[in-house]
Structure formats: C-alpha cells, structure tokens
Amino acid sequence: MTDRAISDLGGLAGGPIDISEHQPTLSERRIDAMMMLLRKKPRAFWATDENRRTIESLEPKTYEESAYYERWVLAIRALLIEKGVLSETEIEAKLAEVCARPAGGANGDQPSGDRQ
C-alpha cells in the first residue's frame, strides 16, 4: 500500500464540513483572477495538473495550516519560479517594495490585511 497524498482524504474521518456560502474577500478575488490569467490559453504558463501537483507537494504542516487561497498563492509562486517566469530574487524584491509602501497608497490600497 502506498502513502496517501496530503490532499487524499477519501474514506478518512474528517468531521463536519462547512458548506455555508461566503462572500470572497478582495484578496481571494485577486488570487482567483491572477490564477485565471496565468492559466489562460493560448499563453498559459501551466496546466491544472501542474497546479494541483504543486499544491499537493507542499510540506504537510504548510498544507494543513494554510487556507485554500494561501495554497494557491504558494503554488503560483512555486510555478512562476519553476517555469522561469520570475526568480526568487525578483519575487522577494517586489514583496519588499510592496511591504515598504505607506498604508493607503495612491489607490487607497492597504499593503497588508484584507478588505471586503
């Protein structure tokens, strides 16, 4: 018998499932849009299966502690690097730049946190 993937929960007791609807946050909508743009044909940077592979290969602790869209962001980052679209250095430099912006910048965007 092989080991299960972190996302393979079929047949395991998992407790109740929250099926209530919720309004996606601004961050969730942006992450979803970014993923759709990066996977849009004809210039898709990766396929659905590659995205799934990347999410499922997260360290178990990271996978378990990350929210659904946090996993997407981690996959986007890993795939951008893997595909040579951006380097780790470029991503880190941009993150530092964004974090250094004053709150309520030119567009009123907050550098951190989440708005509805």
Backbone as a chain_set.jsonl record, in Angstrom:
{"seq": "MTDRAISDLGGLAGGPIDISEHQPTLSERRIDAMMMLLRKKPRAFWATDENRRTIESLEPKTYEESAYYERWVLAIRALLIEKGVLSETEIEAKLAEVCARPAGGANGDQPSGDRQ", "coords": {"N": [[0.842, -1.187, 0.0], [0.528, 2.248, -0.796], [1.673, 5.44, 0.425], [-0.618, 8.008, 1.334], [-1.423, 10.999, -0.477], [-1.199, 14.354, 0.737], [-3.59, 15.646, 0.277], [-5.378, 13.621, -0.132], [-8.048, 12.55, 1.193], [-10.098, 10.811, 1.126], [-12.368, 8.535, 2.506], [-11.456, 8.857, 5.085], [-12.09, 9.855, 8.457], [-13.269, 13.05, 8.971], [-14.723, 14.945, 10.219], [-17.338, 17.473, 10.556], [-18.409, 19.243, 7.603], [-18.128, 22.507, 6.508], [-20.462, 23.995, 4.677], [-21.499, 26.413, 4.155], [-22.236, 29.417, 2.381], [-20.01, 32.044, 1.447], [-18.972, 35.433, 1.066], [-16.457, 36.092, -1.212], [-13.317, 37.417, -0.241], [-11.547, 40.495, -0.977], [-8.853, 39.881, -1.415], [-9.052, 37.107, -1.996], [-10.536, 37.202, -4.377], [-8.721, 38.542, -6.014], [-6.564, 36.733, -6.067], [-7.788, 34.555, -7.309], [-8.355, 35.727, -9.825], [-5.737, 36.25, -10.711], [-4.746, 33.636, -10.933], [-6.434, 32.646, -12.957], [-5.687, 34.279, -15.117], [-2.979, 33.564, -15.433], [-3.255, 30.978, -16.28], [-4.656, 31.105, -18.608], [-5.373, 30.245, -21.923], [-4.079, 31.249, -25.122], [-1.581, 31.428, -24.0], [-0.847, 30.08, -21.64], [0.837, 29.598, -18.596], [1.048, 27.328, -17.074], [-0.552, 24.127, -16.551], [-3.67, 22.807, -15.227], [-3.158, 20.368, -13.912], [-0.458, 20.665, -13.204], [-0.636, 22.726, -11.392], [-2.167, 21.503, -9.38], [-0.377, 19.438, -8.652], [1.687, 20.972, -7.545], [0.455, 22.194, -5.336], [-0.243, 19.903, -3.874], [2.256, 18.999, -3.232], [3.197, 20.541, -1.225], [4.753, 21.059, 1.953], [3.561, 18.95, 4.546], [2.769, 20.236, 7.009], [2.63, 22.951, 6.242], [0.651, 22.751, 4.258], [-1.568, 21.89, 5.809], [-1.87, 24.026, 7.585], [-2.426, 26.17, 5.993], [-4.778, 28.298, 4.436], [-7.275, 27.779, 1.872], [-6.915, 29.593, -0.399], [-4.418, 30.565, 0.261], [-2.829, 28.372, -0.255], [-3.054, 28.377, -3.006], [-1.636, 30.734, -3.629], [0.93, 30.028, -2.779], [1.392, 27.969, -4.596], [1.283, 29.378, -7.038], [3.516, 31.058, -6.758], [5.611, 29.116, -6.571], [5.356, 27.854, -9.077], [5.768, 29.977, -10.886], [8.466, 30.426, -10.435], [9.521, 27.851, -10.999], [8.889, 27.637, -13.733], [10.448, 29.596, -14.768], [9.517, 32.157, -15.12], [9.607, 34.198, -13.234], [12.189, 35.004, -10.885], [13.284, 33.816, -7.648], [14.607, 35.893, -6.363], [13.582, 38.156, -7.73], [10.893, 38.03, -6.965], [11.105, 38.289, -4.159], [12.226, 40.866, -4.032], [10.135, 42.44, -5.068], [8.132, 41.908, -3.184], [9.316, 43.091, -0.922], [9.331, 45.744, -1.764], [6.557, 46.281, -1.982], [5.745, 45.865, 0.673], [7.029, 47.995, 1.85], [5.616, 50.194, 1.1], [3.661, 53.043, 1.991], [0.746, 52.904, 4.095], [-2.487, 53.046, 2.594], [-1.867, 53.914, -0.038], [-1.432, 55.394, -3.351], [-3.76, 54.451, -4.645], [-5.346, 53.992, -2.515], [-4.992, 51.51, -1.57], [-4.291, 49.003, 0.805], [-1.233, 47.875, 2.134], [-1.113, 45.516, 3.542], [-3.19, 43.065, 5.181], [-6.755, 42.617, 4.804], [-9.4, 43.591, 2.808], [-12.894, 43.887, 2.329]], "CA": [[0.0, 0.0, 0.0], [1.312, 3.466, -0.885], [1.273, 6.536, 1.305], [-1.596, 8.945, 0.767], [-1.052, 12.393, -0.669], [-1.747, 15.188, 1.806], [-4.956, 16.027, -0.063], [-6.186, 12.414, -0.325], [-8.765, 12.349, 2.449], [-11.203, 9.896, 0.881], [-12.545, 7.438, 3.443], [-10.987, 9.203, 6.429], [-12.993, 10.679, 9.268], [-12.786, 14.422, 8.922], [-15.598, 15.842, 10.945], [-18.351, 18.162, 9.749], [-17.948, 20.106, 6.513], [-18.821, 23.789, 6.452], [-20.91, 24.219, 3.3], [-22.149, 27.715, 4.07], [-21.702, 30.342, 1.387], [-19.391, 33.258, 1.969], [-18.529, 36.385, 0.065], [-14.995, 36.083, -1.33], [-12.647, 38.664, 0.139], [-10.823, 41.149, -2.062], [-7.648, 39.082, -1.675], [-9.445, 35.863, -2.662], [-10.912, 37.528, -5.763], [-7.487, 38.872, -6.746], [-5.808, 35.491, -6.264], [-8.52, 33.804, -8.329], [-8.13, 36.4, -11.109], [-4.346, 36.036, -11.095], [-4.627, 32.248, -11.373], [-7.107, 32.503, -14.247], [-4.857, 34.934, -16.136], [-1.756, 32.794, -15.642], [-3.591, 29.7, -16.911], [-5.476, 31.365, -19.793], [-4.781, 29.887, -23.21], [-3.071, 30.307, -25.601], [-0.274, 31.663, -23.378], [-0.882, 29.564, -20.273], [2.156, 29.289, -18.039], [0.988, 25.967, -16.57], [-1.85, 23.452, -16.656], [-4.341, 22.482, -13.974], [-2.46, 19.265, -13.246], [0.769, 21.174, -12.595], [-1.058, 23.487, -10.222], [-2.545, 20.512, -8.37], [0.871, 18.795, -8.192], [2.425, 21.921, -6.714], [-0.266, 22.318, -4.063], [-0.158, 18.639, -3.144], [3.627, 18.734, -2.807], [3.55, 21.405, -0.102], [5.061, 20.359, 3.203], [2.288, 18.66, 5.226], [2.425, 21.266, 8.004], [2.23, 24.136, 5.479], [-0.634, 22.433, 3.643], [-2.608, 21.832, 6.83], [-2.043, 25.32, 8.245], [-2.749, 27.202, 5.009], [-6.144, 28.372, 3.915], [-7.412, 27.372, 0.478], [-6.266, 30.522, -1.325], [-2.993, 30.636, 0.605], [-2.207, 27.29, -1.023], [-2.979, 28.845, -4.389], [-0.54, 31.704, -3.728], [2.175, 29.262, -2.686], [1.549, 27.261, -5.87], [1.605, 30.379, -8.058], [4.914, 31.449, -6.542], [6.489, 27.998, -6.927], [5.291, 27.604, -10.511], [6.44, 31.085, -11.576], [9.907, 30.168, -10.325], [9.808, 26.607, -11.726], [8.768, 27.871, -15.172], [11.395, 30.631, -15.174], [8.831, 33.417, -15.391], [10.229, 35.1, -12.267], [13.139, 34.343, -9.993], [13.051, 34.025, -6.211], [15.123, 37.232, -6.071], [12.622, 39.139, -8.23], [9.699, 37.98, -6.118], [11.46, 38.867, -2.858], [12.409, 42.312, -4.207], [8.814, 43.051, -5.231], [7.466, 41.835, -1.882], [9.919, 44.117, -0.065], [8.847, 47.033, -2.264], [5.144, 46.423, -1.615], [5.664, 45.994, 2.137], [7.58, 49.293, 2.242], [4.683, 51.262, 0.72], [2.848, 53.545, 3.103], [-0.66, 52.481, 4.091], [-3.362, 53.972, 1.873], [-1.094, 54.466, -1.156], [-2.078, 56.193, -4.386], [-5.096, 53.933, -4.934], [-6.009, 53.698, -1.265], [-4.766, 50.099, -1.234], [-3.549, 48.704, 2.01], [-0.182, 46.911, 1.814], [-1.344, 44.242, 4.211], [-4.556, 42.95, 5.663], [-7.729, 42.219, 3.8], [-10.616, 44.39, 2.793], [-14.011, 43.253, 1.598]], "C": [[0.883, 1.246, 0.0], [0.806, 4.497, 0.116], [0.283, 7.435, 0.575], [-0.947, 10.306, 0.551], [-1.745, 13.209, 0.414], [-3.211, 15.543, 1.545], [-5.898, 14.837, -0.225], [-6.856, 12.04, 0.989], [-9.926, 11.37, 2.315], [-11.227, 8.747, 1.871], [-12.07, 7.719, 4.851], [-12.033, 10.041, 7.157], [-12.438, 12.1, 9.291], [-13.645, 15.401, 9.678], [-16.565, 16.545, 10.008], [-17.704, 19.073, 8.698], [-18.786, 21.37, 6.523], [-19.188, 24.058, 4.997], [-21.624, 25.565, 3.146], [-21.447, 28.586, 3.029], [-21.022, 31.503, 2.095], [-19.002, 34.15, 0.805], [-17.011, 36.301, -0.025], [-14.432, 37.443, -0.935], [-11.971, 39.262, -1.093], [-9.577, 40.337, -2.422], [-7.985, 37.792, -2.41], [-9.816, 36.111, -4.117], [-9.678, 37.846, -6.595], [-6.663, 37.622, -7.04], [-6.468, 34.657, -7.35], [-8.277, 34.411, -9.712], [-6.707, 36.159, -11.61], [-4.157, 34.61, -11.629], [-5.259, 32.064, -12.749], [-6.283, 33.13, -15.369], [-3.599, 34.134, -16.452], [-2.014, 31.462, -16.342], [-4.404, 29.862, -18.196], [-4.715, 31.012, -21.067], [-4.92, 31.063, -24.15], [-1.718, 30.455, -24.896], [-0.255, 31.2, -21.929], [0.522, 29.209, -19.806], [2.209, 27.883, -17.463], [-0.432, 25.431, -16.691], [-2.403, 23.156, -15.263], [-3.6, 21.396, -13.205], [-1.169, 19.72, -12.582], [0.456, 21.972, -11.344], [-1.409, 22.541, -9.077], [-1.302, 19.842, -7.782], [1.619, 19.704, -7.222], [1.761, 22.093, -5.354], [-0.095, 21.051, -3.237], [1.255, 18.303, -2.69], [4.107, 19.697, -1.711], [3.905, 20.539, 1.102], [3.747, 20.123, 3.947], [1.859, 19.734, 6.225], [1.938, 22.544, 7.304], [0.856, 23.921, 4.864], [-1.754, 22.512, 4.669], [-2.893, 23.188, 7.456], [-2.457, 26.435, 7.294], [-4.204, 27.131, 4.599], [-6.118, 28.037, 2.421], [-6.655, 28.3, -0.476], [-4.793, 30.775, -0.971], [-2.229, 29.547, -0.14], [-2.061, 27.695, -2.478], [-1.802, 29.808, -4.567], [0.809, 30.984, -3.669], [2.444, 28.505, -3.987], [1.927, 28.23, -6.988], [3.079, 30.761, -7.95], [5.86, 30.342, -7.005], [6.51, 27.765, -8.435], [5.923, 28.729, -11.32], [7.949, 30.897, -11.556], [10.28, 28.945, -11.155], [9.819, 26.822, -13.237], [9.707, 28.963, -15.679], [10.755, 31.958, -15.532], [9.403, 34.511, -14.498], [11.224, 34.295, -11.445], [12.74, 34.608, -8.548], [13.479, 35.442, -5.828], [14.15, 38.314, -6.527], [11.368, 39.185, -7.364], [9.985, 38.625, -4.766], [11.625, 40.38, -2.945], [11.059, 43.014, -4.319], [8.039, 43.021, -3.918], [8.001, 42.898, -0.93], [9.427, 45.504, -0.467], [7.399, 47.277, -1.831], [4.997, 46.625, -0.106], [6.161, 47.351, 2.62], [6.649, 50.451, 1.888], [3.912, 51.743, 1.939], [1.412, 53.06, 2.966], [-1.49, 53.52, 3.356], [-2.635, 54.666, 0.749], [-1.956, 55.202, -2.163], [-3.505, 55.739, -4.684], [-5.882, 53.626, -3.673], [-5.837, 52.251, -0.847], [-3.958, 49.986, 0.028], [-2.471, 47.69, 1.665], [-0.365, 45.572, 2.488], [-2.777, 44.237, 4.724], [-5.481, 42.632, 4.515], [-8.96, 43.068, 3.917], [-11.673, 43.643, 2.005], [-14.281, 43.984, 0.315]], "O": [[1.882, 1.294, 0.719], [-0.33, 4.433, 0.585], [0.346, 7.595, -0.644], [-0.049, 10.712, 1.289], [-2.772, 12.789, 0.946], [-3.985, 15.72, 2.486], [-7.096, 15.027, -0.434], [-6.292, 11.3, 1.796], [-10.653, 11.127, 3.279], [-10.223, 8.06, 2.057], [-12.265, 6.887, 5.738], [-12.759, 10.827, 6.549], [-11.265, 12.312, 9.6], [-13.31, 16.582, 9.762], [-16.61, 16.253, 8.813], [-16.606, 19.595, 8.891], [-20.015, 21.308, 6.544], [-18.31, 24.32, 4.174], [-22.271, 25.82, 2.131], [-20.236, 28.497, 2.829], [-21.408, 31.892, 3.198], [-18.738, 33.677, -0.3], [-16.335, 36.427, 0.996], [-15.004, 38.485, -1.258], [-11.844, 38.602, -2.124], [-9.285, 40.131, -3.6], [-7.283, 37.417, -3.348], [-9.457, 35.326, -4.994], [-9.601, 37.458, -7.761], [-6.127, 37.472, -8.138], [-5.785, 34.111, -8.217], [-8.019, 33.68, -10.669], [-6.498, 35.895, -12.794], [-3.494, 34.403, -12.646], [-4.685, 31.401, -13.612], [-6.193, 32.564, -16.458], [-3.199, 34.037, -17.612], [-1.102, 30.881, -16.93], [-4.8, 28.869, -18.807], [-3.571, 31.424, -21.263], [-5.855, 31.844, -23.969], [-0.8, 29.682, -25.169], [0.311, 31.883, -21.075], [1.295, 28.593, -20.54], [3.287, 27.296, -17.368], [-1.383, 26.183, -16.906], [-1.693, 23.244, -14.261], [-3.433, 21.493, -11.989], [-0.816, 19.221, -11.513], [1.186, 21.908, -10.355], [-0.994, 22.756, -7.938], [-1.186, 19.695, -6.565], [2.122, 19.247, -6.197], [2.445, 22.133, -4.331], [0.166, 21.119, -2.036], [1.442, 17.419, -1.853], [5.274, 19.671, -1.32], [3.411, 19.421, 1.243], [2.896, 21.012, 3.975], [0.683, 20.096, 6.268], [0.95, 23.146, 7.726], [-0.005, 24.798, 4.935], [-2.782, 23.14, 4.417], [-4.034, 23.475, 7.82], [-2.804, 27.529, 7.738], [-4.779, 26.055, 4.439], [-5.057, 28.018, 1.797], [-5.842, 27.835, -1.274], [-4.011, 31.164, -1.838], [-1.111, 29.774, -0.604], [-1.052, 27.388, -3.113], [-1.058, 29.708, -5.543], [1.721, 31.306, -4.43], [3.59, 28.411, -4.429], [2.802, 27.927, -7.799], [3.797, 30.78, -8.95], [6.805, 30.604, -7.75], [7.569, 27.507, -9.007], [6.555, 28.466, -12.344], [8.63, 31.175, -12.544], [11.238, 28.986, -11.927], [10.657, 26.258, -13.941], [9.76, 29.229, -16.88], [11.382, 32.796, -16.179], [9.655, 35.625, -14.959], [11.118, 33.074, -11.326], [11.956, 35.513, -8.265], [12.792, 36.113, -5.058], [13.914, 39.281, -5.802], [10.85, 40.262, -7.068], [9.184, 39.425, -4.283], [11.213, 41.101, -2.037], [10.863, 44.074, -3.724], [7.364, 43.991, -3.572], [7.231, 43.534, -0.211], [9.14, 46.338, 0.391], [7.064, 48.366, -1.365], [4.212, 47.463, 0.337], [5.757, 47.812, 3.688], [6.873, 51.577, 2.333], [3.553, 50.952, 2.811], [0.925, 52.833, 1.859], [-1.244, 54.721, 3.47], [-2.764, 55.879, 0.585], [-3.085, 55.588, -1.859], [-4.371, 56.573, -4.949], [-6.972, 53.058, -3.748], [-6.458, 51.803, 0.117], [-3.053, 50.78, 0.282], [-2.759, 46.722, 0.962], [0.194, 44.577, 2.027], [-3.474, 45.252, 4.705], [-5.039, 42.405, 3.389], [-9.505, 43.244, 5.007], [-11.357, 42.855, 1.113], [-15.18, 43.604, -0.435]]}, "num_chains": 1, "name": "protein.A"}
